[in-house]
């Protein structure tokens, strides 16, 4: 199996690829707000922040996947209303920004908040997702944090089952109320993996689902 390397961040030359991988993974959830696709990709290419990402690369340096994370200093997908307006215009930015704010979650002070994990479809079943999850755990340890937190939506049962196998436990479920009709899911569950008594950071096999 070809070697997969994990590194902090990615080059500017990979911004377009990172934006497209993110969109392919999350357009089912974000599409109703961020379409048309061409504008969504234009916004994401400018907004993705390599300082809040771990990247998986193949032996030739091609981007295979990304795990984003969020800190008090920002998240993998940044940008504000002015950035949205640069792509969608101010009327489009105002309603899009209001709806996207519904999905925002503040990172726990003692945990590293994962802000999306996604793998190129052609690279799945190569251990890329597992390597990224292991790297996120190590990133949390390197920052002196107690573990990793993430949110998984109710319609993504495959992802929840995988995270449970990786030691994550559900701690709280938050409903979207009427916004479920916009985003296509009704609730998101906060899951946490805390390191106390956890042993060394592992790099489990297998890929996480988009």
Secondary structure, DSSP 8 states (H G I E B T S, - for coil): ----EEEES--GGGHHHHHHHHHHHHHHHHHHHH-SHHHHHHHHHHHB-GGGEEEEE-TT--EEEEEEEEBTTB-SB---HHHHHHHHHHHHHHHHHHHHHTT-----TTEEEEEEEEE-GGGTTSSHHHHHHHHHHHHHHHTT-SEEEEEEETT-HHHHHHHHHTT-EEEEEEE-GGGHHHHS-SEEEEEEEE-TT--S----SS----
